[in-house]
């Protein structure tokens, strides 16, 4: 779970979703809420999720 108490443009929520994390964002400014809503909706239309990294290999 990711908490962003000042979500602003929504980039933290976008990255959280890319990493398959739940998130909660708080914002008081209506202009930023609209910007964040747009950015998050755009992100949800794409399916470019971050893949899980491969397990670490042997080290020398």
N, CA, C, O and CB atoms as a CASP TS submission, in Angstrom:
PFRMAT TS
TARGET T0000
AUTHOR 0000-0000-0000
METHOD Language model
MODEL 1
PARENT N/A
ATOM      1  N   UNK     1       0.849  -1.171   0.000  1.00  0.00           N
ATOM      2  CA  UNK     1       0.000   0.000   0.000  1.00  0.00           C
ATOM      3  C   UNK     1       0.896   1.235   0.000  1.00  0.00           C
ATOM      4  O   UNK     1       1.828   1.339   0.797  1.00  0.00           O
ATOM      5  CB  UNK     1      -0.967  -0.003   1.222  1.00  0.00           C
ATOM      6  N   UNK     2       0.602   2.160  -0.897  1.00  0.00           N
ATOM      7  CA  UNK     2       1.351   3.411  -1.002  1.00  0.00           C
ATOM      8  C   UNK     2       0.422   4.555  -0.604  1.00  0.00           C
ATOM      9  O   UNK     2      -0.698   4.648  -1.107  1.00  0.00           O
ATOM     10  CB  UNK     2       1.919   3.621  -2.454  1.00  0.00           C
ATOM     11  N   UNK     3       0.869   5.410   0.280  1.00  0.00           N
ATOM     12  CA  UNK     3       0.112   6.590   0.686  1.00  0.00           C
ATOM     13  C   UNK     3       0.828   7.824   0.167  1.00  0.00           C
ATOM     14  O   UNK     3       2.008   8.034   0.449  1.00  0.00           O
ATOM     15  CB  UNK     3      -0.056   6.653   2.234  1.00  0.00           C
ATOM     16  N   UNK     4       0.107   8.641  -0.594  1.00  0.00           N
ATOM     17  CA  UNK     4       0.642   9.917  -1.066  1.00  0.00           C
ATOM     18  C   UNK     4      -0.270  11.018  -0.524  1.00  0.00           C
ATOM     19  O   UNK     4      -1.322  11.281  -1.105  1.00  0.00           O
ATOM     20  CB  UNK     4       0.733   9.965  -2.649  1.00  0.00           C
ATOM     21  N   UNK     5       0.116  11.667   0.582  1.00  0.00           N
ATOM     22  CA  UNK     5      -0.761  12.650   1.205  1.00  0.00           C
ATOM     23  C   UNK     5      -0.882  13.962   0.429  1.00  0.00           C
ATOM     24  O   UNK     5      -1.731  14.794   0.747  1.00  0.00           O
ATOM     25  CB  UNK     5      -0.273  12.938   2.580  1.00  0.00           C
ATOM     26  N   UNK     6      -0.044  14.148  -0.576  1.00  0.00           N
ATOM     27  CA  UNK     6      -0.090  15.337  -1.429  1.00  0.00           C
ATOM     28  C   UNK     6       0.070  14.863  -2.865  1.00  0.00           C
ATOM     29  O   UNK     6       1.136  15.036  -3.455  1.00  0.00           O
ATOM     30  CB  UNK     6       1.028  16.388  -1.038  1.00  0.00           C
ATOM     31  N   UNK     7      -0.978  14.263  -3.441  1.00  0.00           N
ATOM     32  CA  UNK     7      -0.851  13.524  -4.701  1.00  0.00           C
ATOM     33  C   UNK     7      -0.474  14.403  -5.896  1.00  0.00           C
ATOM     34  O   UNK     7       0.114  13.912  -6.860  1.00  0.00           O
ATOM     35  CB  UNK     7      -2.143  12.818  -4.999  1.00  0.00           C
ATOM     36  N   UNK     8      -0.800  15.678  -5.846  1.00  0.00           N
ATOM     37  CA  UNK     8      -0.394  16.571  -6.926  1.00  0.00           C
ATOM     38  C   UNK     8      -0.817  16.056  -8.289  1.00  0.00           C
ATOM     39  O   UNK     8      -2.006  15.852  -8.531  1.00  0.00           O
ATOM     40  CB  UNK     8       1.098  16.767  -6.902  1.00  0.00           C
ATOM     41  N   UNK     9       0.145  15.843  -9.186  1.00  0.00           N
ATOM     42  CA  UNK     9      -0.164  15.414 -10.555  1.00  0.00           C
ATOM     43  C   UNK     9      -0.418  13.920 -10.679  1.00  0.00           C
ATOM     44  O   UNK     9      -0.796  13.456 -11.755  1.00  0.00           O
ATOM     45  CB  UNK     9       0.959  15.797 -11.471  1.00  0.00           C
ATOM     46  N   UNK    10      -0.223  13.155  -9.619  1.00  0.00           N
ATOM     47  CA  UNK    10      -0.563  11.736  -9.632  1.00  0.00           C
ATOM     48  C   UNK    10       0.538  10.780 -10.030  1.00  0.00           C
ATOM     49  O   UNK    10       0.275   9.594 -10.232  1.00  0.00           O
ATOM     50  CB  UNK    10      -1.674  11.534 -10.525  1.00  0.00           C
ATOM     51  N   UNK    11       1.762  11.258 -10.150  1.00  0.00           N
ATOM     52  CA  UNK    11       2.842  10.389 -10.631  1.00  0.00           C
ATOM     53  C   UNK    11       3.112   9.230  -9.671  1.00  0.00           C
ATOM     54  O   UNK    11       3.443   8.132 -10.117  1.00  0.00           O
ATOM     55  CB  UNK    11       4.119  11.201 -10.831  1.00  0.00           C
ATOM     56  N   UNK    12       2.978   9.453  -8.375  1.00  0.00           N
ATOM     57  CA  UNK    12       3.206   8.361  -7.417  1.00  0.00           C
ATOM     58  C   UNK    12       2.169   7.262  -7.621  1.00  0.00           C
ATOM     59  O   UNK    12       2.504   6.079  -7.554  1.00  0.00           O
ATOM     60  CB  UNK    12       3.153   8.887  -5.956  1.00  0.00           C
ATOM     61  N   UNK    13       0.926   7.633  -7.867  1.00  0.00           N
ATOM     62  CA  UNK    13      -0.126   6.642  -8.127  1.00  0.00           C
ATOM     63  C   UNK    13       0.152   5.876  -9.412  1.00  0.00           C
ATOM     64  O   UNK    13      -0.059   4.664  -9.471  1.00  0.00           O
ATOM     65  CB  UNK    13      -1.499   7.323  -8.210  1.00  0.00           C
ATOM     66  N   UNK    14       0.622   6.570 -10.438  1.00  0.00           N
ATOM     67  CA  UNK    14       0.943   5.927 -11.715  1.00  0.00           C
ATOM     68  C   UNK    14       2.047   4.893 -11.517  1.00  0.00           C
ATOM     69  O   UNK    14       1.943   3.771 -12.012  1.00  0.00           O
ATOM     70  CB  UNK    14       1.372   6.980 -12.767  1.00  0.00           C
ATOM     71  N   UNK    15       3.089   5.261 -10.804  1.00  0.00           N
ATOM     72  CA  UNK    15       4.198   4.328 -10.559  1.00  0.00           C
ATOM     73  C   UNK    15       3.736   3.181  -9.668  1.00  0.00           C
ATOM     74  O   UNK    15       4.124   2.035  -9.893  1.00  0.00           O
ATOM     75  CB  UNK    15       5.399   5.061  -9.909  1.00  0.00           C
ATOM     76  N   UNK    16       2.919   3.466  -8.668  1.00  0.00           N
ATOM     77  CA  UNK    16       2.401   2.405  -7.796  1.00  0.00           C
ATOM     78  C   UNK    16       1.621   1.380  -8.612  1.00  0.00           C
ATOM     79  O   UNK    16       1.798   0.176  -8.423  1.00  0.00           O
ATOM     80  CB  UNK    16       1.502   2.999  -6.686  1.00  0.00           C
ATOM     81  N   UNK    17       0.764   1.841  -9.513  1.00  0.00           N
ATOM     82  CA  UNK    17      -0.004   0.908 -10.344  1.00  0.00           C
ATOM     83  C   UNK    17       0.902   0.121 -11.281  1.00  0.00           C
ATOM     84  O   UNK    17       0.661  -1.060 -11.530  1.00  0.00           O
ATOM     85  CB  UNK    17      -1.059   1.662 -11.155  1.00  0.00           C
ATOM     86  N   UNK    18       1.935   0.760 -11.797  1.00  0.00           N
ATOM     87  CA  UNK    18       2.869   0.053 -12.677  1.00  0.00           C
ATOM     88  C   UNK    18       3.550  -1.092 -11.939  1.00  0.00           C
ATOM     89  O   UNK    18       3.914  -2.102 -12.542  1.00  0.00           O
ATOM     90  CB  UNK    18       3.921   1.021 -13.233  1.00  0.00           C
ATOM     91  N   UNK    19       3.719  -0.926 -10.634  1.00  0.00           N
ATOM     92  CA  UNK    19       4.362  -1.957  -9.807  1.00  0.00           C
ATOM     93  C   UNK    19       3.345  -2.816  -9.072  1.00  0.00           C
ATOM     94  O   UNK    19       3.679  -3.532  -8.128  1.00  0.00           O
ATOM     95  CB  UNK    19       5.304  -1.313  -8.803  1.00  0.00           C
ATOM     96  N   UNK    20       2.092  -2.731  -9.523  1.00  0.00           N
ATOM     97  CA  UNK    20       0.991  -3.541  -8.972  1.00  0.00           C
ATOM     98  C   UNK    20       0.794  -3.323  -7.473  1.00  0.00           C
ATOM     99  O   UNK    20       0.590  -4.272  -6.715  1.00  0.00           O
ATOM    100  CB  UNK    20       1.250  -5.016  -9.238  1.00  0.00           C
ATOM    101  N   UNK    21       0.858  -2.076  -7.067  1.00  0.00           N
ATOM    102  CA  UNK    21       0.649  -1.724  -5.661  1.00  0.00           C
ATOM    103  C   UNK    21      -0.661  -0.954  -5.531  1.00  0.00           C
ATOM    104  O   UNK    21      -1.011  -0.167  -6.409  1.00  0.00           O
ATOM    105  CB  UNK    21       1.843  -0.883  -5.109  1.00  0.00           C
ATOM    106  N   UNK    22      -1.378  -1.180  -4.443  1.00  0.00           N
ATOM    107  CA  UNK    22      -2.537  -0.361  -4.125  1.00  0.00           C
ATOM    108  C   UNK    22      -2.028   0.984  -3.627  1.00  0.00           C
ATOM    109  O   UNK    22      -0.915   1.082  -3.108  1.00  0.00           O
ATOM    110  CB  UNK    22      -3.459  -1.054  -3.062  1.00  0.00           C
ATOM    111  N   UNK    23      -2.839   2.011  -3.784  1.00  0.00           N
ATOM    112  CA  UNK    23      -2.408   3.335  -3.357  1.00  0.00           C
ATOM    113  C   UNK    23      -3.597   4.158  -2.885  1.00  0.00           C
ATOM    114  O   UNK    23      -4.744   3.892  -3.244  1.00  0.00           O
ATOM    115  CB  UNK    23      -1.680   4.057  -4.493  1.00  0.00           C
ATOM    116  N   UNK    24      -3.297   5.157  -2.077  1.00  0.00           N
ATOM    117  CA  UNK    24      -4.275   6.141  -1.628  1.00  0.00           C
ATOM    118  C   UNK    24      -3.620   7.503  -1.802  1.00  0.00           C
ATOM    119  O   UNK    24      -2.490   7.721  -1.365  1.00  0.00           O
ATOM    120  CB  UNK    24      -4.729   5.890  -0.127  1.00  0.00           C
ATOM    121  N   UNK    25      -4.342   8.417  -2.445  1.00  0.00           N
ATOM    122  CA  UNK    25      -3.821   9.762  -2.648  1.00  0.00           C
ATOM    123  C   UNK    25      -4.763  10.797  -2.070  1.00  0.00           C
ATOM    124  O   UNK    25      -5.983  10.647  -2.138  1.00  0.00           O
ATOM    125  CB  UNK    25      -3.590  10.030  -4.128  1.00  0.00           C
ATOM    126  N   UNK    26      -4.199  11.840  -1.507  1.00  0.00           N
ATOM    127  CA  UNK    26      -4.980  12.925  -0.917  1.00  0.00           C
ATOM    128  C   UNK    26      -4.534  14.233  -1.570  1.00  0.00           C
ATOM    129  O   UNK    26      -3.340  14.502  -1.696  1.00  0.00           O
ATOM    130  CB  UNK    26      -4.800  12.978   0.649  1.00  0.00           C
ATOM    131  N   UNK    27      -5.507  15.037  -1.982  1.00  0.00           N
ATOM    132  CA  UNK    27      -5.196  16.333  -2.593  1.00  0.00           C
ATOM    133  C   UNK    27      -6.353  17.289  -2.329  1.00  0.00           C
ATOM    134  O   UNK    27      -7.514  16.894  -2.439  1.00  0.00           O
ATOM    135  CB  UNK    27      -4.933  16.189  -4.128  1.00  0.00           C
ATOM    136  N   UNK    28      -6.058  18.525  -1.987  1.00  0.00           N
ATOM    137  CA  UNK    28      -7.082  19.532  -1.724  1.00  0.00           C
ATOM    138  C   UNK    28      -7.376  20.401  -2.949  1.00  0.00           C
ATOM    139  O   UNK    28      -8.501  20.873  -3.113  1.00  0.00           O
ATOM    140  CB  UNK    28      -6.653  20.411  -0.566  1.00  0.00           C
ATOM    141  N   UNK    29      -6.391  20.614  -3.797  1.00  0.00           N
ATOM    142  CA  UNK    29      -6.530  21.508  -4.941  1.00  0.00           C
ATOM    143  C   UNK    29      -7.295  20.818  -6.072  1.00  0.00           C
ATOM    144  O   UNK    29      -6.815  19.820  -6.611  1.00  0.00           O
ATOM    145  CB  UNK    29      -5.146  21.971  -5.434  1.00  0.00           C
ATOM    146  N   UNK    30      -8.475  21.326  -6.444  1.00  0.00           N
ATOM    147  CA  UNK    30      -9.286  20.681  -7.491  1.00  0.00           C
ATOM    148  C   UNK    30      -8.575  20.582  -8.843  1.00  0.00           C
ATOM    149  O   UNK    30      -8.807  19.636  -9.596  1.00  0.00           O
ATOM    150  CB  UNK    30     -10.578  21.441  -7.669  1.00  0.00           C
ATOM    151  N   UNK    31      -7.710  21.555  -9.154  1.00  0.00           N
ATOM    152  CA  UNK    31      -6.984  21.503 -10.427  1.00  0.00           C
ATOM    153  C   UNK    31      -6.022  20.318 -10.452  1.00  0.00           C
ATOM    154  O   UNK    31      -5.895  19.640 -11.472  1.00  0.00           O
ATOM    155  CB  UNK    31      -6.214  22.816 -10.665  1.00  0.00           C
ATOM    156  N   UNK    32      -5.352  20.071  -9.342  1.00  0.00           N
ATOM    157  CA  UNK    32      -4.448  18.926  -9.274  1.00  0.00           C
ATOM    158  C   UNK    32      -5.214  17.610  -9.267  1.00  0.00           C
ATOM    159  O   UNK    32      -4.745  16.615  -9.820  1.00  0.00           O
ATOM    160  CB  UNK    32      -3.568  19.021  -8.035  1.00  0.00           C
ATOM    161  N   UNK    33      -6.389  17.598  -8.643  1.00  0.00           N
ATOM    162  CA  UNK    33      -7.208  16.381  -8.652  1.00  0.00           C
ATOM    163  C   UNK    33      -7.572  16.016 -10.083  1.00  0.00           C
ATOM    164  O   UNK    33      -7.489  14.850 -10.469  1.00  0.00           O
ATOM    165  CB  UNK    33      -8.491  16.570  -7.799  1.00  0.00           C
ATOM    166  N   UNK    34      -7.973  17.005 -10.870  1.00  0.00           N
ATOM    167  CA  UNK    34      -8.317  16.756 -12.272  1.00  0.00           C
ATOM    168  C   UNK    34      -7.099  16.267 -13.055  1.00  0.00           C
ATOM    169  O   UNK    34      -7.208  15.337 -13.854  1.00  0.00           O
ATOM    170  CB  UNK    34      -8.885  18.032 -12.920  1.00  0.00           C
ATOM    171  N   UNK    35      -5.946  16.887 -12.829  1.00  0.00           N
ATOM    172  CA  UNK    35      -4.720  16.467 -13.505  1.00  0.00           C
ATOM    173  C   UNK    35      -4.356  15.033 -13.131  1.00  0.00           C
ATOM    174  O   UNK    35      -4.022  14.226 -13.999  1.00  0.00           O
ATOM    175  CB  UNK    35      -3.563  17.415 -13.156  1.00  0.00           C
ATOM    176  N   UNK    36      -4.422  14.721 -11.844  1.00  0.00           N
ATOM    177  CA  UNK    36      -4.102  13.366 -11.388  1.00  0.00           C
ATOM    178  C   UNK    36      -5.088  12.353 -11.960  1.00  0.00           C
ATOM    179  O   UNK    36      -4.679  11.280 -12.402  1.00  0.00           O
ATOM    180  CB  UNK    36      -4.108  13.298  -9.853  1.00  0.00           C
ATOM    181  N   UNK    37      -6.375  12.677 -11.957  1.00  0.00           N
ATOM    182  CA  UNK    37      -7.381  11.770 -12.526  1.00  0.00           C
ATOM    183  C   UNK    37      -7.071  11.459 -13.987  1.00  0.00           C
ATOM    184  O   UNK    37      -7.159  10.309 -14.416  1.00  0.00           O
ATOM    185  CB  UNK    37      -8.790  12.382 -12.405  1.00  0.00           C
ATOM    186  N   UNK    38      -6.709  12.490 -14.748  1.00  0.00           N
ATOM    187  CA  UNK    38      -6.389  12.303 -16.166  1.00  0.00           C
ATOM    188  C   UNK    38      -5.157  11.426 -16.332  1.00  0.00           C
ATOM    189  O   UNK    38      -5.159  10.498 -17.140  1.00  0.00           O
ATOM    190  CB  UNK    38      -6.166  13.658 -16.852  1.00  0.00           C
ATOM    191  N   UNK    39      -4.113  11.712 -15.576  1.00  0.00           N
ATOM    192  CA  UNK    39      -2.868  10.948 -15.690  1.00  0.00           C
ATOM    193  C   UNK    39      -3.089   9.483 -15.303  1.00  0.00           C
ATOM    194  O   UNK    39      -2.576   8.585 -15.971  1.00  0.00           O
ATOM    195  CB  UNK    39      -1.771  11.571 -14.803  1.00  0.00           C
ATOM    196  N   UNK    40      -3.836   9.239 -14.249  1.00  0.00           N
ATOM    197  CA  UNK    40      -4.097   7.871 -13.793  1.00  0.00           C
ATOM    198  C   UNK    40      -4.966   7.130 -14.805  1.00  0.00           C
ATOM    199  O   UNK    40      -4.726   5.953 -15.076  1.00  0.00           O
ATOM    200  CB  UNK    40      -4.780   7.879 -12.408  1.00  0.00           C
ATOM    201  N   UNK    41      -5.966   7.798 -15.364  1.00  0.00           N
ATOM    202  CA  UNK    41      -6.817   7.170 -16.382  1.00  0.00           C
ATOM    203  C   UNK    41      -6.004   6.813 -17.622  1.00  0.00           C
ATOM    204  O   UNK    41      -6.190   5.741 -18.198  1.00  0.00           O
ATOM    205  CB  UNK    41      -7.983   8.104 -16.766  1.00  0.00           C
ATOM    206  N   UNK    42      -5.104   7.703 -18.035  1.00  0.00           N
ATOM    207  CA  UNK    42      -4.235   7.408 -19.183  1.00  0.00           C
ATOM    208  C   UNK    42      -3.380   6.183 -18.898  1.00  0.00           C
ATOM    209  O   UNK    42      -3.197   5.331 -19.768  1.00  0.00           O
ATOM    210  CB  UNK    42      -3.337   8.617 -19.516  1.00  0.00           C
ATOM    211  N   UNK    43      -2.865   6.098 -17.696  1.00  0.00           N
ATOM    212  CA  UNK    43      -2.021   4.957 -17.305  1.00  0.00           C
ATOM    213  C   UNK    43      -2.814   3.652 -17.349  1.00  0.00           C
ATOM    214  O   UNK    43      -2.297   2.617 -17.770  1.00  0.00           O
ATOM    215  CB  UNK    43      -1.438   5.174 -15.891  1.00  0.00           C
ATOM    216  N   UNK    44      -4.045   3.708 -16.920  1.00  0.00           N
ATOM    217  CA  UNK    44      -4.873   2.497 -16.880  1.00  0.00           C
ATOM    218  C   UNK    44      -5.240   2.012 -18.271  1.00  0.00           C
ATOM    219  O   UNK    44      -5.546   0.833 -18.451  1.00  0.00           O
ATOM    220  CB  UNK    44      -6.137   2.752 -16.080  1.00  0.00           C
ATOM    221  N   UNK    45      -5.216   2.897 -19.255  1.00  0.00           N
ATOM    222  CA  UNK    45      -5.516   2.492 -20.629  1.00  0.00           C
ATOM    223  C   UNK    45      -4.353   1.742 -21.253  1.00  0.00           C
ATOM    224  O   UNK    45      -4.538   0.988 -22.208  1.00  0.00           O
ATOM    225  CB  UNK    45      -5.864   3.708 -21.477  1.00  0.00           C
ATOM    226  N   UNK    46      -3.165   1.943 -20.726  1.00  0.00           N
ATOM    227  CA  UNK    46      -1.984   1.228 -21.224  1.00  0.00           C
ATOM    228  C   UNK    46      -1.760  -0.013 -20.367  1.00  0.00           C
ATOM    229  O   UNK    46      -2.230  -0.092 -19.232  1.00  0.00           O
ATOM    230  CB  UNK    46      -0.716   2.148 -21.209  1.00  0.00           C
ATOM    231  N   UNK    47      -1.056  -0.954 -20.912  1.00  0.00           N
ATOM    232  CA  UNK    47      -0.818  -2.194 -20.154  1.00  0.00           C
ATOM    233  C   UNK    47       0.670  -2.441 -19.963  1.00  0.00           C
ATOM    234  O   UNK    47       1.113  -3.590 -19.973  1.00  0.00           O
ATOM    235  CB  UNK    47      -1.458  -3.396 -20.868  1.00  0.00           C
ATOM    236  N   UNK    48       1.443  -1.383 -19.789  1.00  0.00           N
ATOM    237  CA  UNK    48       2.894  -1.533 -19.656  1.00  0.00           C
ATOM    238  C   UNK    48       3.301  -1.661 -18.195  1.00  0.00           C
ATOM    239  O   UNK    48       3.981  -0.794 -17.646  1.00  0.00           O
ATOM    240  CB  UNK    48       3.615  -0.344 -20.297  1.00  0.00           C
ATOM    241  N   UNK    49       2.887  -2.725 -17.593  1.00  0.00           N
ATOM    242  CA  UNK    49       3.257  -2.969 -16.199  1.00  0.00           C
ATOM    243  C   UNK    49       4.727  -3.377 -16.122  1.00  0.00           C
ATOM    244  O   UNK    49       5.282  -3.958 -17.055  1.00  0.00           O
ATOM    245  CB  UNK    49       2.353  -4.065 -15.569  1.00  0.00           C
ATOM    246  N   UNK    50       5.317  -3.065 -15.021  1.00  0.00           N
ATOM    247  CA  UNK    50       6.702  -3.444 -14.788  1.00  0.00           C
ATOM    248  C   UNK    50       6.748  -4.937 -14.518  1.00  0.00           C
ATOM    249  O   UNK    50       5.992  -5.453 -13.695  1.00  0.00           O
ATOM    250  CB  UNK    50       7.321  -2.641 -13.607  1.00  0.00           C
ATOM    251  N   UNK    51       7.631  -5.621 -15.211  1.00  0.00           N
ATOM    252  CA  UNK    51       7.769  -7.062 -14.982  1.00  0.00           C
ATOM    253  C   UNK    51       8.607  -7.297 -13.737  1.00  0.00           C
ATOM    254  O   UNK    51       9.466  -6.492 -13.380  1.00  0.00           O
ATOM    255  CB  UNK    51       8.408  -7.765 -16.209  1.00  0.00           C
ATOM    256  N   UNK    52       8.338  -8.412 -13.091  1.00  0.00           N
ATOM    257  CA  UNK    52       9.131  -8.771 -11.922  1.00  0.00           C
ATOM    258  C   UNK    52      10.569  -9.035 -12.374  1.00  0.00           C
ATOM    259  O   UNK    52      10.780  -9.685 -13.398  1.00  0.00           O
ATOM    260  CB  UNK    52       8.530 -10.018 -11.193  1.00  0.00           C
ATOM    261  N   UNK    53      11.545  -8.547 -11.635  1.00  0.00           N
ATOM    262  CA  UNK    53      12.937  -8.789 -12.030  1.00  0.00           C
ATOM    263  C   UNK    53      13.289 -10.263 -11.855  1.00  0.00           C
ATOM    264  O   UNK    53      12.718 -10.945 -11.004  1.00  0.00           O
ATOM    265  CB  UNK    53      13.900  -7.906 -11.204  1.00  0.00           C
ATOM    266  N   UNK    54      14.224 -10.749 -12.656  1.00  0.00           N
ATOM    267  CA  UNK    54      14.638 -12.144 -12.494  1.00  0.00           C
ATOM    268  C   UNK    54      15.354 -12.318 -11.160  1.00  0.00           C
ATOM    269  O   UNK    54      15.892 -11.357 -10.612  1.00  0.00           O
ATOM    270  CB  UNK    54      15.554 -12.588 -13.664  1.00  0.00           C
ATOM    271  N   UNK    55      15.362 -13.536 -10.642  1.00  0.00           N
ATOM    272  CA  UNK    55      16.078 -13.759  -9.381  1.00  0.00           C
ATOM    273  C   UNK    55      17.567 -13.501  -9.582  1.00  0.00           C
ATOM    274  O   UNK    55      18.086 -13.689 -10.683  1.00  0.00           O
ATOM    275  CB  UNK    55      15.842 -15.203  -8.856  1.00  0.00           C
ATOM    276  N   UNK    56      18.249 -13.077  -8.539  1.00  0.00           N
ATOM    277  CA  UNK    56      19.682 -12.800  -8.681  1.00  0.00           C
ATOM    278  C   UNK    56      20.450 -14.067  -9.021  1.00  0.00           C
ATOM    279  O   UNK    56      20.162 -15.150  -8.512  1.00  0.00           O
ATOM    280  CB  UNK    56      20.240 -12.177  -7.397  1.00  0.00           C
ATOM    281  N   UNK    57      21.420 -13.905  -9.880  1.00  0.00           N
ATOM    282  CA  UNK    57      22.256 -15.036 -10.277  1.00  0.00           C
ATOM    283  C   UNK    57      23.451 -15.169  -9.351  1.00  0.00           C
ATOM    284  O   UNK    57      23.630 -14.374  -8.428  1.00  0.00           O
ATOM    285  CB  UNK    57      22.725 -14.879 -11.727  1.00  0.00           C
ATOM    286  N   UNK    58      24.255 -16.168  -9.603  1.00  0.00           N
ATOM    287  CA  UNK    58      25.453 -16.355  -8.765  1.00  0.00           C
ATOM    288  C   UNK    58      26.427 -15.195  -8.966  1.00  0.00           C
ATOM    289  O   UNK    58      26.519 -14.626 -10.054  1.00  0.00           O
ATOM    290  CB  UNK    58      26.152 -17.705  -9.096  1.00  0.00           C
ATOM    291  N   UNK    59      27.137 -14.862  -7.917  1.00  0.00           N
ATOM    292  CA  UNK    59      28.138 -13.800  -8.006  1.00  0.00           C
ATOM    293  C   UNK    59      29.520 -14.403  -7.920  1.00  0.00           C
ATOM    294  O   UNK    59      29.714 -15.475  -7.347  1.00  0.00           O
ATOM    295  CB  UNK    59      27.938 -12.748  -6.895  1.00  0.00           C
ATOM    296  N   UNK    60      30.474 -13.702  -8.494  1.00  0.00           N
ATOM    297  CA  UNK    60      31.853 -14.212  -8.510  1.00  0.00           C
ATOM    298  C   UNK    60      32.593 -13.829  -7.273  1.00  0.00           C
ATOM    299  O   UNK    60      33.765 -14.176  -7.122  1.00  0.00           O
ATOM    300  CB  UNK    60      32.599 -13.709  -9.717  1.00  0.00           C
TER
END
